[in-house]
Amino acid sequence: MIMEELLIEEGSSRRRVKTWILYIPIILLALIFLSNTIGSAVSSKKLSSIESYLSGVEEGHSLNDGGCPEYTTQYDPFYGGMNGGSQLNNNVSQSTTILKNGTVWVGNGQVFVNTDVVIVKGKISAITKNWSGSQAGATIIQLKGEIVTPGLVDMHSHLGVYSYPEDSFGTQDGNEMTNPTFPQMRALDGLNPNDPAIPHIRSGGVTTSLVLPGSGNIMGGEAAMVKLRDGTIREMLIPDAPRAMKMACGENPKRVYGNRQQTPMSRMGVTYLLRNRFLKAADEWDCQAHAANGKSTGARPFDLDLETLVGVLRGQVLLNVHCYKEEDLEMMVRTSKEFNFKIAAFHHGLEAWRVPDLLQRNNISAAIFTDHWGFKMEGYDGSVHAAKILNDGGVNVALKSDHPVLFAKDLVHEAAKAFHYGLPEQKAFSAVSLNPAKALRLDSRIGSLEVGKEADVVVWPNHPFALGSRPSHVFVDGWLLHTNQNTKKNLKSPTPSTTRLVSTGKTACTPTSRSFYVSGVNVYTMDADQTVLTDATISVVDGSVTCVDKLCPIPSGDIDRYNLPGGVVIPGIVSLDGSTAQQENIRAVDGIVPTIYYQRKIKSAFGGGVTSNIVLPQGNRVLSGVGGFIYTSPGTDEFSVKFPRIISENSSLSSSLGNRAKSGVKSVSQQFAELRAFFQVDLNTSRNTPVGSVLSGAIPLVVDVDQADHISSLLRLKKELNIPRLIIRGGAESHKLKSQLASEGVAVILAPARPKPNEFETWNSREDAVVVLREAGVNVSIAVTDRWAVANGMPYVEALASITSVPAKMFGLNGVGRIRVNETANFALYGGDPLSLSSSVQV
């Protein structure tokens, strides 16, 4: 530029141009010097804006004694503005609401009856009897003893980052599985505020969630603490909430990266990467050490790769760690000691019950399932009593959903089950309210009903732990965001049974007890007439029922006796389980794995009253395999004591339609074409094949299918191929075809028993489908025992039938599903109502 100007000005005077060229280096040096000087001055003036904000010295932030910036509230550097101060939207209701005459569960163990709760401008203003303050302009809700609780807090959720529908790649944003250590990821950036699951979850009483990245990486990234408000992400994020981070150890990162022949493929690799990342963060960003050495830290350096880890090391970020096994829990504590950081909570922690002292000693909370176990190797050693064991050990216990693993709408049911397994009632409720709030350092604001706290309030027409209990009102920050005036009332409260079994005899309560006498019980025979006997007796000789009556004669000889006054006897539950198989000639019973872990599942089922299992193969092809039938009860010989007893190897033929059967690029129309081709055979030459057995009516065809359109096409195919016995398994949208199913005699196995709208093919599901189908005359059963059937309005005896006699009839099984003279004694004795959480199996 300078050279061009000189040539223009001087024309052909080359000598003067050369003279000016000699000054160019001097001019450039002067410009550089001036630039640095001016830049420093400008930079100094900007310290009150950009750099000072990043270094945490603006309003709301400060430098601690060592010269390190405190930087503690979630997403402040990105939403706080250049002059500090939170700009997250704290949008609270400005109205006044008075809840009159409720039963208040505070959340900290206290309970107040006939009490009013006053909400003013998004806060709890008063909790008192006979509120006498001003009611001008207030909304008054008259309660009649209904229970009022704080909003539930779910401290492990993936709502918004794993949005509904789950079967769309476009909604799955919780795992950036391209690097095993990705602490710089943020749930905020994958959060969908319009996740269709959110209003469903809120309708279950959940008002606050910790939204975590997934567990595919060792370091998953920063979490988001949100209120379940409607609106934008900014309106959901909780202002001034602490920062939180998600890490994971164990099988998940091993599986993700080990399958790629990449580190980590072992627990050694997990720990190495973890330690290496912390070492780098500590070495490069330890401003405490710089300050101790008299070095200036200057403006806060900002490196997205390390910033969150630095926060963990400085105690400014709550560390939440996904760990299952005892050795993983110990490894994380060992690493935290090495690098001097704090673990806020272990999540899942199925083996934490083994080491409560480890958590208590290090002040680590436990965010656990109640009874969700056995779904992978590191999940096999869980205990249904874990919540009680940990609580008794002084650990802060929170129960969580891991939504969408468990539907967060049912979070209160986790507390109900913990109560069933021995955790005191109010302790169980605190595990979904105040305890998780403590773990999130939000207990001064939420988690309990106390004056001055945020008005996250839930009204329950029934006991929150009653099966089927749902809120009638849900407030978030004083806003009434959910109402349900059709909530069923008068559901049975879960009062623990006081009935005690008295047993006598040499072989009582052992597998060799085959001749015995039961007295003092109510018997649901589930025979054709569905006979119910009160205060009745049952006699059994050599494994066969000899009498079921009000007063049976006592068999002669050396027999065992069981007296259970007020107890209930029902036929053994018939479970409809799935196993993996593919194609017509593959049998599900051949895939039963008789290992110690499978034995534990079988024994747990048997201990819960499940005495037989219809094993239905499931796969990703149109024909999945041949189903079988087994007893879960141990036999007396060495083999059957160790392994389940196979009763039938060919009880059904299984098929799959829809997304679950799409192997490769196969469309649903191609699936139907393939199924049609399978059944276009000569029955005379195929009678002894599974397809021939279906066509002859010897065994049923069981089709895994959910979507109503696919079910409708299947019914047309049934007519076309003249298939006598058709059973639909799954059936999330089967209620839409209830009349057609009833008229054509097609049975339905609901799996799960309470369908949820989590996929495109289940979008029109409803949780009371079992009742809707039964009222229409459909022969309906449920895949896994679910006591909610009665709560949803199903008549009691029919609910029992759906897990006993109905599945037995569907598959033409003898000796199960009913109690009848001269048939095998296949029944269970409960201490009380088997369809409530107040009792358990005695024998």
C-alpha positions, -999 to +999 in steps of 0.1 A: +000+000+000+028+025+009+048+015-021+019+021-045+012+056-030+049+066-034+050+057-070+019+077-077+031+107-059+066+108-073+059+097-109+093+087-124+115+099-096+131+065-087+157+080-064+131+095-040+112+063-039+143+044-028+148+069+000+113+064+013+117+026+012+146+029+037+121+043+062+095+015+059+110-009+085+112+020+110+076+029+104+065-007+108+083-011+141+067+021+154+032+009+143+037-024+162+048-006+193+019+018+192-005-012+185+007-030+216+005+000+238-030+010+226-041-027+228-030-029+264-049+002+273-080-010+254-077-045+270-074-028+305-106-009+299-124-041+287-116-059+320-150-047+333-167-065+305-155-096+286-124-107+303-134-098+338-166-116+333-148-147+321-124-144+350-153-142+374-146-108+390-178-091+379-208-087+401-219-121+415-184-135+412-152-130+431-116-142+433-109-165+462-078-162+485-056-182+461-064-160+431-088-186+415-121-174+401-153-187+417-176-198+390-204-219+404-238-214+388-250-233+358-244-217+324-237-183+340-209-175+316-232-181+286-264-164+299-251-140+325-244-111+302-212-091+299-218-073+332-226-103+353-258-112+370-281-140+359-303-135+329-321-168+332-358-163+333-372-168+368-408-167+356-430-172+387-467-168+391-478-135+405-511-148+418-522-161+451-535-197+457-549-211+489-551-249+494-576-254+523-578-284+547-552-307+532-529-333+548-495-318+544-464-340+538-437-315+544-410-337+528-387-338+559-408-364+577-434-341+592-471-345+585-498-319+594-535-326+590-563-301+583-537-276+572-538-248+547-510-240+523-508-205+509-489-197+477-481-160+469-460-149+439-444-183+433-434-189+470-448-207+500-462-179+521-479-198+549-485-233+562-511-231+590-544-243+602-574-221+595-556-194+574-572-161+584-552-138+561-565-119+531-582-139+505-589-110+481-582-121+445-569-155+456-578-188+440-591-211+468-590-249+463-611-267+489-595-300+499-611-327+520-579-341+535-562-348+502-524-351+506-503-320+497-467-326+490-437-308+475-430-314+439-410-345+431-373-341+422-358-365+397-321-363+400-313-386+370-332-379+339-326-376+302-358-358+293-352-334+264-319-350+254-336-383+247-369-370+236-400-389+226-404-405+202-373-426+210-372-445+177-362-413+158-325-406+154-334-369+153-345-369+189-315-387+205-290-360+216-277-372+249-244-390+240-216-376+219-198-409+216-169-398+195-145-393+223-145-411+256-136-380+276-158-351+265-163-329+297-170-299+275-203-312+262-235-296+277-269-311+281-282-275+275-272-277+239-291-309+232-321-301+254-355-301+236-380-280+256-408-294+236-401-330+244-436-346+244-427-366+275-425-334+296-462-329+303-466-366+309-438-365+335-452-334+351-486-350+354-469-376+377-459-349+401-423-343+390-415-306+390-376-306+389-352-327+370-315-330+367-310-336+329-278-355+324-258-365+293-257-402+286-232-427+299-215-438+267-185-417+276-163-417+307-169-379+308-202-371+294-204-334+300-223-308+320-259-314+332-288-290+333-311-284+363-345-276+351-380-269+363-407-286+342-422-253+331-436-247+296-416-225+274-380-221+261-348-236+275-340-204+293-374-206+310-368-242+321-332-237+335-332-229+372-316-195+379-285-196+401-286-234+403-252-251+410-233-265+381-233-303+377-213-328+356-219-364+345-192-391+344-195-429+339-175-459+346-179-496+340-196-514+312-210-486+291-178-468+280-161-502+278-187-514+254-189-483+233-152-479+227-140-515+232-162-526+203-142-502+182-109-516+194-103-483+211-094-473+246-111-480+270-120-516+265-112-525+302-117-509+336-080-502+335-085-481+304-114-463+320-093-453+350-062-444+330-082-420+308-100-405+338-067-399+357-049-386+326-076-360+320-077-348+356-039-347+356-039-324+326-066-302+340-047-299+373-013-292+357-025-266+332-051-247+351-041-249+387-041-212+395-039-220+432-004-233+426+005-203+405-007-180+432+012-199+459+044-195+438+038-157+436+028-158+399+000-137+386-029-157+372-040-128+350-074-130+333-091-164+337-080-186+308-109-202+291-105-236+274-137-255+267-118-288+268-109-283+304-131-257+319-157-280+335-130-303+349-113-273+364-146-265+381-147-300+395-112-297+409-121-263+425-152-277+440-174-255+419-192-283+399-212-311+415-198-344+401-225-371+395-210-405+386-227-434+369-212-465+386-228-499+393-202-522+408-184-520+441-150-520+425-160-490+403-173-471+433-140-477+451-120-467+420-139-433+418-133-426+455-097-435+451-093-412+422-111-384+440-086-386+468-057-386+444-068-354+427-086-339+457-121-335+442-155-342+456-181-367+444-216-354+450-235-386+441-232-421+427-259-429+402-274-464+397-250-479+422-266-513+423-238-526+445-237-495+468-257-514+494-226-535+499-205-505+510-228-479+527-199-469+549-178-459+518-206-434+508-214-422+543-177-416+551-172-395+520-206-377+521-217-391+488-254-394+480-268-425+463-293-420+434-306-455+428-334-476+413-357-495+437-359-528+420-346-524+385-318-549+381-306-579+361-306-561+327-268-564+322-238-581+339-230-552+362-266-549+371-271-584+385-261-578+422-287-552+431-309-555+461-345-545+465-336-535+500-308-512+490-327-480+498-333-492+534-298-505+538-282-473+526-306-451+546-299-471+577-262-466+570-265-428+571-264-423+533-285-396+516-307-418+494-325-405+463-347-426+440-347-417+403-361-427+370-332-426+345-359-415+321-366-429+295-353-461+310-381-459+335-409-435+326-404-405+350-441-401+352-440-431+376-412-417+399-435-418+429-440-455+423-402-460+429-408-446+464-439-468+469-418-499+461-391-488+485-417-485+512-429-520+503-394-533+508-389-518+542-380-481+539-403-461+563-431-442+546-418-406+550-382-417+544-394-432+511-411-400+502-381-379+511-361-400+486-380-384+458-383-349+472-359-335+499-331-360+495-324-354+458-328-316+465-300-319+491-278-338+466-284-310+441-277-283+467-312-269+461-327-279+494-329-243+505-353-237+476-372-269+468-378-304+480-400-296+510-430-274+519-416-246+540-423-209+542-402-190+517-394-219+495-404-221+458-440-231+453-436-265+436-466-282+451-486-314+443-521-324+454-529-362+456-565-374+460-551-407+472-522-418+492-492-411+469-480-447+473-514-462+464-512-482+432-524-460+404-522-428+424-519-397+402-520-360+412-551-338+407-530-305+408-494-298+400-479-263+407-445-252+394-433-219+409-469-211+418-482-218+383-509-244+381-496-265+352-515-297+355-550-306+367-569-339+365-603-338+380-609-374+368-583-389+390-597-420+406-603-417+443-606-441+472-576-462+460-564-487+486-536-472+508-506-494+512-510-505+548-485-532+556-500-566+563-498-579+599-507-614+589-481-640+600-477-675+586-476-703+611-460-735+596-454-769+611-441-801+597-407-818+589-406-805+553-426-773+557-414-744+535-390-767+515-392-780+479-399-815+493-432-803+510-457-822+488-484-832+512-498-803+533-529-786+546-536-748+543-561-731+566-576-697+574-572-683+539-593-666+512-590-687+480-594-673+445-597-706+425-599-688+390-619-718+377-646-714+351-670-698+377-642-677+393-651-691+427-639-672+457-639-689+492-634-670+524-617-685+555-612-717+536-589-746+535-569-765+509-555-801+512-527-814+490-515-850+489-484-859+469-484-827+449-521-829+439-550-809+452-575-832+470-599-806+484-607-769+482-635-760+505-646-741+536-635-771+558-615-798+541-607-830+559-571-831+571-551-857+552-538-886+572-501-893+577-471-870+582-481-838+565-470-801+567-495-775+579-497-738+570-521-715+589-524-679+575-554-661+589-566-634+565-541-646+539-549-649+502-543-679+479-542-675+441-530-697+413-493-693+405-488-664+382-482-672+346-455-649+332-452-641+295-415-634+290-394-628+259-361-644+248-340-637+217-344-661+188-348-658+150-366-678+123-392-705+124-369-735+134-353-718+164-368-727+198-368-703+227-362-731+253-329-739+236-317-704+245-324-707+283-290-701+299-287-721+332-261-698+348-260-685+384-274-652+371-303-667+352-310-689+383-313-657+404-339-643+380-359-675+380-357-677+418-368-641+422-398-646+399-407-678+419-404-659+452-428-633+438-455-659+430-446-666+394-447-704+391-446-708+353-433-689+323-444-688+287-412-681+269-419-661+237-389-656+214-384-621+200-361-610+172-356-585+144-371-607+117-406-615+107-405-650+121-388-650+155-390-686+166-409-712+185-421-705+220-419-728+250-433-733+285-413-738+318-419-741+355-400-717+376-404-739+407-374-761+417-379-798+414-366-825+438-340-841+415-305-826+411-311-812+376-344-795+382-333-780+415-306-762+395-324-755+363-360-746+353-382-774+343-392-774+306-428-785+302-434-778+265-409-770+238-434-760+211-463-740+225-465-711+200-449-696+169-437-660+173-436-632+147-427-595+147-440-566+126-431-529+124-399-513+134-388-542+156-387-565+125-368-542+102-336-561+094-318-541+068-341-519+048-372-540+049-405-521+049-437-531+067-453-541+034-424-564+027-428-579+062-464-587+055-454-602+021-428-624+038-453-635+065-479-643+038-453-664+020-444-684+051-481-695+055-488-703+019-479-739+023-496-773+017-511-782+051-510-819+044-472-818+040-465-792+066-487-804+095-458-813+117-440-780+112-445-749+134-463-732+105-485-762+099-493-764+136-505-727+135-527-734+105-542-764+120-549-746+153-526-767+174-506-737+185-513-699+183-494-674+162-481-647+185-472-614+167-453-586+184-469-555+170-480-521+185-493-497+158-530-497+151-526-497+113-503-527+115-527-545+137-556-538+113-535-552+084-527-583+105-564-589+111-570-589+073-541-613+069-556-636+095-588-639+075-569-643+042-547-672+056-574-686+079-552-686+110-574-700+138-556-686+169-539-652+168-524-634+198-511-599+197-482-591+220-472-555+227-505-540+215-499-504+226-525-491+202-547-523+202-574-504+221-582-485+189-594-518+174-611-532+205-644-541+189-628-559+159-604-578+182-633-589+204-655-600+175-627-620+158-615-637+190-580-622+189-563-621+223-539-594+234-509-596+257-501-560+268-463-556+270-456-534+289-488-536+309-491-498+310-481-487+274-464-454+270-462-430+240-424-433+237-422-443+200-440-435+168-457-469+169-470-464+204-479-428+200-516-434+206-512-457+236-530-453+269-521-466+303-555-480+310-556-501+278-560-533+298-593-520+312-605-506+278-598-539+261-614-561+288-646-540+289-649-545+251-647-583+256-611-588+244-593-617+260-564-597+275-534-606+296-503-587+307-467-597+300-453-589+335-473-588+367-486-552+371-508-545+401-520-512+385-547-531+366-571-528+395-562-491+401-571-484+365-606-498+371-604-534+362-626-556+384-605-574+410-611-610+400-606-602+363-573-585+372-562-617+389-574-637+358-552-616+335-521-630+352-533-665+359-562-682+340-563-660+309-527-666+297-532-703+305-563-705+283-546-684+255-519-711+251-540-741+260-520-750+291-532-775+317-524-776+353-517-738+356-537-707+361-564-723+383-568-743+415-588-774+409-592-808+426-572-836+411-548-811+394-512-802+403-510-779+433-497-747+417-505-718+438-490-691+461-500-679+496-498-641+502-499-623+536-526-600+522-539-586+490-517-598+462-526-568+440-513-542+465-480-533+479-491-542+514-483-579+512-458-605+498-456-642+492-454-663+523-453-698+506 
